[in-house]
């Protein structure tokens, strides 16, 4: 595993995000491995008839993008102690370019270990949020 991008995290620090380009092919591949084959994800003709006028990416796929950002920024502690609470606030559609973003909100010492709380979100190319929430992890001493 590579070294975390934030070796010395501080409150208020922005996390380094990841950029993902959504395509119907990527959504279909995710549906195949996850079993999430609902029509809103895999059937463009069905999607056109919905209020979204398109298929949508799976919420768990968006959470995977946020998890990748957390892993990149914090390394192993994210895998061993990370927790995420996310709300989906807008559609993520094929053709969208998504950028994960985050900011360290709080750092607290609890039981001689540093807990890090972050605000995290995903924006599309129009700077509209499609997901937002919080993460919590404990840094290794």
Wavefront OBJ file of the C-alpha trace (Angstrom):
o trace
v 0.000 0.000 0.000
v 1.335 3.439 -0.874
v 2.020 6.106 1.703
v -0.914 8.356 2.658
v -1.018 11.714 0.912
v -1.591 13.492 4.242
v 1.249 12.388 6.524
v 0.474 15.194 9.041
v -3.267 15.882 8.945
v -4.564 19.055 10.611
v -8.050 20.441 11.267
v -9.299 22.492 8.334
v -7.049 20.733 5.831
v -8.644 19.875 2.485
v -8.386 16.293 1.277
v -6.947 15.492 -2.118
v -9.828 14.296 -4.259
v -10.201 11.807 -7.071
v -11.807 12.413 -10.469
v -14.078 9.798 -12.021
v -15.727 9.854 -15.430
v -19.040 7.991 -15.382
v -20.158 5.994 -18.389
v -23.009 3.571 -18.919
v -20.407 0.866 -19.479
v -18.852 1.548 -16.051
v -22.297 1.476 -14.400
v -23.134 -1.791 -16.198
v -19.847 -3.391 -15.115
v -20.522 -2.379 -11.522
v -24.047 -3.799 -11.797
v -22.593 -7.089 -13.007
v -20.221 -7.525 -10.081
v -22.524 -6.095 -7.410
v -25.788 -7.698 -8.507
v -27.389 -4.240 -8.571
v -29.198 -4.708 -11.861
v -32.209 -2.476 -11.229
v -33.569 -0.901 -14.401
v -32.731 2.632 -13.224
v -29.066 1.609 -13.418
v -28.824 -0.594 -16.516
v -31.688 0.245 -18.895
v -31.262 3.602 -20.693
v -34.735 3.376 -22.240
v -36.272 2.909 -18.796
v -34.125 5.752 -17.421
v -35.386 8.158 -20.097
v -38.929 7.682 -18.776
v -38.017 8.665 -15.198
v -37.788 12.135 -13.692
v -34.001 11.830 -14.101
v -34.308 11.199 -17.863
v -31.317 8.892 -17.584
v -29.902 5.892 -15.827
v -28.147 6.556 -12.509
v -24.950 5.340 -10.898
v -25.330 3.046 -7.892
v -25.004 4.767 -4.523
v -22.477 2.175 -3.385
v -20.322 3.034 -6.427
v -20.268 6.663 -5.285
v -19.329 5.515 -1.791
v -16.461 3.515 -3.305
v -15.155 6.713 -4.899
v -15.239 8.451 -1.508
v -13.527 5.462 0.089
v -10.775 5.655 -2.544
v -10.222 9.306 -1.617
v -10.025 8.437 2.080
v -7.586 5.581 1.395
v -5.402 7.862 -0.704
v -5.303 10.535 1.996
v -5.013 8.376 5.141
v -3.722 4.976 4.014
v -4.073 1.905 6.237
v -6.019 3.610 9.073
v -8.930 4.102 6.687
v -9.127 0.338 6.068
v -8.701 -0.634 9.710
v -10.965 1.934 11.380
v -12.841 3.965 8.778
v -16.575 4.615 8.953
v -18.732 6.545 6.492
v -22.234 8.023 6.644
v -23.445 9.334 3.276
v -26.613 10.933 1.873
v -27.338 10.929 -1.845
v -28.534 14.411 -2.716
v -28.497 14.452 -6.509
v -28.299 12.146 -9.507
v -24.986 10.859 -10.891
v -25.529 10.067 -14.574
v -23.539 8.596 -17.448
v -21.432 11.364 -18.994
v -20.877 13.095 -15.645
v -17.400 13.883 -14.368
v -17.396 13.410 -10.611
v -14.877 14.872 -8.183
v -14.615 13.699 -4.589
v -13.861 16.407 -2.066
v -13.336 16.531 1.663
v -12.118 18.559 4.598
v -10.854 17.566 8.031
v -13.496 18.866 10.395
v -12.227 17.732 13.805
v -9.323 15.905 15.389
v -9.783 14.580 18.922
v -7.657 12.392 21.161
v -9.793 9.551 22.521
v -8.212 6.735 24.571
v -4.722 7.929 23.534
v -5.593 7.683 19.814
v -6.287 10.460 17.346
v -9.767 10.355 15.831
v -10.257 12.294 12.605
v -13.688 13.444 11.459
v -14.092 14.672 7.882
v -16.820 16.273 5.815
v -16.900 14.586 2.413
v -18.887 15.116 -0.765
v -18.968 14.456 -4.487
v -19.601 17.146 -7.085
v -20.414 16.770 -10.770
v -18.955 18.929 -13.542
v -21.572 21.622 -12.801
v -20.364 21.813 -9.150
v -23.666 20.214 -8.020
v -23.389 17.878 -5.059
v -24.535 14.327 -5.721
v -23.501 12.883 -2.343
v -22.409 14.305 1.003
v -21.673 13.076 4.464
v -19.132 12.375 7.160
v -16.278 9.989 7.762
v -14.519 8.987 10.939
v -11.239 7.136 11.382
v -8.609 6.549 14.031
v -4.970 7.191 13.227
v -2.433 4.613 14.280
v 0.057 5.799 16.923
l 1 2 3 4 5 6 7 8 9 10 11 12 13 14 15 16 17 18 19 20 21 22 23 24 25 26 27 28 29 30 31 32 33 34 35 36 37 38 39 40 41 42 43 44 45 46 47 48 49 50 51 52 53 54 55 56 57 58 59 60 61 62 63 64 65 66 67 68 69 70 71 72 73 74 75 76 77 78 79 80 81 82 83 84 85 86 87 88 89 90 91 92 93 94 95 96 97 98 99 100 101 102 103 104 105 106 107 108 109 110 111 112 113 114 115 116 117 118 119 120 121 122 123 124 125 126 127 128 129 130 131 132 133 134 135 136 137 138 139 140 141
